[in-house]
Amino acid sequence: MRRRIVRHRVTNLIRAKEAGEAVRVMIDFVSRSWERTRDVNATIGDLHLIDGLPRGGGAAMHRRWLAEALRHAGQLEDANALALSARRAFASLNDPYNEAQCLRLLGHIASEKGVPRDGRAMVAKARSMMDTLHDAWGRAQCDVVLGELDYLLGDHALAARELETAIEPLEQAQDLLGRGQCQILLALIDLGRNDARTARRHLISARQGFDRIGYRLGTAQCDVALAHADHRLDEVESARARGQNALSSFQLLGTPRGQTAALRVMAMAALDAGDLVDAEQRANEAPELFEQIGAPWGVAESKLLLATVG
């Protein structure tokens, strides 16, 4: 209901030729709602409503938030171009906070495009800028991404330290979304240690927090990770069911990267359940999505999964 009211107000402002106020209202709404729910398709639609209207700092903010949403939608090239343009604009406007946020985003995108070390350097620079600004919340947001990148790079001990460092300032900022992201990543590290039960506790806590704020993308991410935990504990039918629930949510939310993660765990669980037909079907669906979003790591993982199923 809130989104409908805001869109109606913005439309009326545009008709009244109050473009500046329309941009201000929409950017303010997107910046607040993104930190709570991250509804990717709805956010892209919101921002397209004011296409061509923003000027100066408003235009930079428009590009920044559209880049955030497009990253989740798997449109990495467009997201990268927008984030880079926004970063340059914020630098010229002497806005180091938003410049650092764009650097964090560019690092995340670089990792997903297959260059995580380059991405990590960008996020580390963003964190340093947040240190200079004495912005604990911004620093913690960078720590979450650093934890994710170091996990992907195989340094699980460093990743765990970064994530644990981030939790307290996220809690102080009442950022249940960020805290939940930390817990998901810590759960993945637990799974890497073959500690599925501790991972499950982290994930149940994260999912409860996401439920409270209505963050559907987060609950779906938890379901994928819980499916991995179930699979490790030989609860393959539960893993398949959780994977299917997550897949449906990711499809509804328009997030192809999440869909590939769900398909991967579903294929693994189907294989262990002896359902080779379903395992092969799921394994064949994932590479197409990874090719679509241009994620080389995902393509390689999918080929490995296909070889296992075959």
C-alpha positions in Angstrom: 0.0 0.0 0.0 2.8 2.4 0.9 4.5 1.9 -2.5 1.2 2.6 -4.3 0.6 5.8 -2.4 4.2 7.0 -3.2 3.9 6.2 -6.9 0.5 8.0 -7.1 2.0 11.1 -5.4 5.0 11.1 -7.7 2.8 10.7 -10.8 0.7 13.7 -9.6 3.9 15.8 -9.0 5.2 15.0 -12.5 1.8 16.0 -14.0 2.0 19.2 -12.0 5.5 19.9 -13.5 7.1 19.5 -10.0 9.9 17.3 -11.3 12.3 18.2 -8.6 9.9 17.3 -5.8 8.9 14.1 -7.6 12.5 13.0 -7.7 13.1 13.8 -4.1 10.0 11.9 -2.9 10.9 8.8 -5.0 14.6 8.7 -4.2 13.8 9.1 -0.5 11.3 6.3 -0.7 13.6 3.9 -2.6 16.5 4.6 -0.2 14.4 3.7 2.8 12.5 0.8 1.4 15.7 -0.8 -0.1 17.3 -1.1 3.3 14.1 -2.9 4.5 12.9 -5.1 1.8 14.9 -5.0 -1.4 12.1 -5.8 -3.8 14.1 -5.8 -7.0 11.4 -5.6 -9.7 9.4 -3.1 -7.8 12.4 -0.9 -7.1 13.4 -0.9 -10.8 9.8 0.1 -11.7 9.9 2.9 -9.1 13.1 4.4 -10.5 12.0 4.1 -14.1 9.0 6.3 -13.1 11.3 9.2 -12.8 13.7 8.4 -15.7 15.0 11.6 -17.3 13.9 13.9 -14.5 16.7 13.9 -11.9 19.5 16.5 -12.1 22.8 16.9 -10.2 22.9 14.9 -7.0 19.4 13.5 -7.6 20.7 12.0 -10.9 23.6 10.4 -9.1 21.3 8.9 -6.5 19.0 7.6 -9.2 21.9 5.9 -10.9 23.2 4.5 -7.6 19.9 2.9 -6.6 19.2 1.6 -10.0 22.6 0.0 -10.1 21.9 -1.7 -6.7 18.7 -3.2 -8.1 20.1 -4.2 -11.4 22.9 -6.1 -9.7 20.4 -8.2 -8.0 18.5 -8.7 -11.3 21.7 -10.1 -12.8 22.2 -7.1 -15.2 25.8 -6.7 -14.3 27.1 -4.7 -17.2 24.3 -2.1 -16.8 24.7 -2.0 -13.0 28.5 -1.5 -13.4 28.1 1.4 -15.8 25.6 3.1 -13.6 27.6 2.6 -10.4 30.7 3.9 -12.0 28.9 7.0 -13.4 27.3 7.6 -10.0 30.7 7.3 -8.2 32.2 9.9 -10.5 29.3 12.2 -9.9 29.5 11.9 -6.1 33.2 12.5 -6.2 32.7 15.8 -8.1 29.9 16.7 -5.6 32.3 16.1 -2.7 30.0 13.4 -1.3 32.4 10.8 0.1 29.7 8.7 1.8 27.8 7.9 -1.4 31.0 7.6 -3.3 32.1 4.9 -0.9 28.8 3.2 -1.2 29.2 3.1 -5.0 32.8 1.7 -4.5 31.3 -1.0 -2.3 28.8 -1.8 -5.0 31.4 -1.8 -7.8 33.4 -4.3 -5.8 30.4 -6.6 -5.4 29.7 -6.4 -9.1 33.4 -7.1 -10.0 33.3 -10.2 -7.8 30.2 -11.5 -9.6 31.8 -10.8 -12.9 34.7 -13.2 -11.9 37.4 -10.8 -10.6 36.9 -11.0 -6.8 40.4 -9.8 -5.9 39.8 -6.5 -7.9 36.4 -6.3 -6.2 37.9 -6.8 -2.8 40.3 -3.9 -3.3 37.4 -1.6 -4.2 35.4 -2.6 -1.1 38.5 -2.2 1.1 38.9 1.3 -0.2 35.3 2.0 0.5 35.7 0.7 4.0 38.7 3.0 4.5 36.6 6.0 3.4 33.9 5.0 5.9 36.6 4.9 8.6 37.6 8.4 7.7 34.0 9.5 8.0 33.6 7.7 11.3 30.5 6.0 9.9 30.1 2.7 11.8 27.1 1.5 9.8 28.7 2.2 6.4 31.9 0.5 7.6 29.8 -2.5 8.7 28.1 -2.7 5.3 31.5 -2.9 3.8 32.6 -5.6 6.2 29.7 -7.7 5.2 30.8 -7.6 1.5 34.4 -8.2 2.5 33.3 -11.2 4.5 31.5 -12.5 1.4 34.4 -11.9 -0.9 37.0 -13.5 1.5 34.6 -16.5 1.9 34.6 -16.8 -1.9 38.4 -16.4 -2.1 38.7 -19.3 0.4 40.0 -17.3 3.5 37.2 -18.4 5.8 38.9 -17.4 9.0 39.3 -13.8 7.8 35.8 -13.8 6.5 34.4 -14.9 9.8 36.3 -12.2 11.7 35.0 -9.5 9.3 31.4 -10.7 9.6 31.6 -10.9 13.4 33.0 -7.4 13.5 30.0 -6.2 11.4 27.3 -7.7 13.6 27.4 -5.2 16.6 27.2 -2.0 14.6 24.5 -3.5 12.4 22.5 -4.3 15.6 23.1 -0.8 16.9 21.7 0.6 13.6 18.7 -1.8 14.0 19.7 -3.2 10.6 18.1 -6.7 10.7 18.7 -7.1 7.0 22.5 -6.6 7.3 22.6 -8.7 10.4 20.8 -11.5 8.7 23.2 -11.3 5.7 26.1 -11.8 8.2 24.4 -14.8 9.7 23.8 -16.4 6.3 27.5 -16.0 5.4 28.6 -17.3 8.8 26.3 -20.3 8.2 28.0 -21.0 4.9 31.4 -20.9 6.7 29.9 -23.4 9.2 28.9 -25.6 6.4 32.4 -25.5 5.0 33.5 -26.8 8.4 30.9 -29.5 8.1 29.0 -28.1 11.0 25.5 -28.2 9.6 23.7 -27.9 12.9 25.4 -24.6 13.9 24.7 -23.4 10.4 21.1 -24.2 10.7 20.8 -22.2 14.0 22.4 -19.1 12.3 19.9 -19.5 9.4 16.8 -19.9 11.5 17.7 -16.8 13.4 18.4 -14.8 10.2 15.1 -16.0 8.6 13.1 -14.9 11.7 14.6 -11.5 11.4 13.8 -11.3 7.7 10.3 -12.4 8.3 9.8 -9.6 10.8 10.8 -6.9 8.2 9.1 -8.7 5.3 12.4 -9.2 3.4 11.3 -11.9 0.9 14.7 -12.0 -0.8 16.4 -12.8 2.5 14.0 -15.6 3.5 14.6 -17.2 0.1 18.4 -16.9 0.6 18.0 -18.5 4.0 15.9 -21.3 2.4 18.7 -22.1 -0.1 21.3 -22.2 2.7 18.9 -24.3 4.9 18.5 -26.7 2.0 22.3 -27.1 1.9 22.3 -27.8 5.7 19.5 -30.4 5.3 21.5 -32.0 2.4 24.6 -32.2 4.6 22.4 -33.9 7.3 21.1 -36.4 4.7 17.6 -34.9 4.9 17.3 -34.9 1.1 13.6 -34.6 0.7 13.5 -31.5 3.1 16.4 -30.1 1.0 14.5 -30.5 -2.2 11.3 -28.9 -0.7 13.3 -25.9 0.6 15.1 -25.5 -2.7 11.8 -25.5 -4.6 10.3 -22.9 -2.2 13.4 -20.7 -2.7 13.3 -21.2 -6.5 9.7 -20.0 -6.6 10.5 -16.9 -4.5 13.5 -16.0 -6.6 11.5 -16.3 -9.8 8.8 -14.1 -8.4 11.4 -11.5 -7.2 13.2 -11.5 -10.6 16.6 -12.6 -9.2 18.4 -15.1 -11.5 21.4 -15.5 -9.3 19.2 -16.8 -6.5 17.4 -19.1 -9.0 20.7 -20.7 -9.9 21.6 -21.2 -6.3 18.3 -23.0 -5.7 18.6 -25.1 -8.8 22.1 -26.2 -7.8 21.1 -27.5 -4.3 18.0 -29.1 -5.8 20.1 -31.0 -8.3 22.5 -32.2 -5.6 19.6 -33.3 -3.4 17.8 -35.0 -6.3 21.0 -36.9 -7.2 21.4 -38.2 -3.6 17.7 -39.1 -3.5 18.3 -41.3 -6.6 16.1 -39.1 -8.9 18.4 -38.8 -11.8 15.9 -37.3 -14.2 15.1 -34.4 -11.9 18.8 -33.9 -11.0 19.7 -33.7 -14.7 16.9 -31.3 -15.4 17.9 -28.9 -12.6 21.5 -29.1 -13.5 20.8 -28.2 -17.1 18.7 -25.2 -16.2 21.4 -23.5 -14.1 24.0 -22.8 -16.8 21.5 -21.0 -19.0 20.9 -18.5 -16.2 24.6 -18.1 -15.4 25.3 -17.4 -19.1 22.4 -14.8 -19.0 23.9 -12.8 -16.2 27.5 -13.3 -17.3 28.8 -15.0 -14.1 31.9 -17.1 -15.1 32.2 -18.7 -11.7 28.7 -19.9 -11.9 29.2 -21.3 -15.4 32.2 -23.3 -14.1 30.3 -24.6 -11.1 27.3 -25.6 -13.3 29.6 -27.5 -15.7 31.1 -29.4 -12.7 27.6 -30.2 -11.4 26.5 -31.4 -14.9 29.6 -33.7 -15.0 28.6 -35.1 -11.6 25.0 -35.7 -12.6 26.0 -37.1 -15.9 
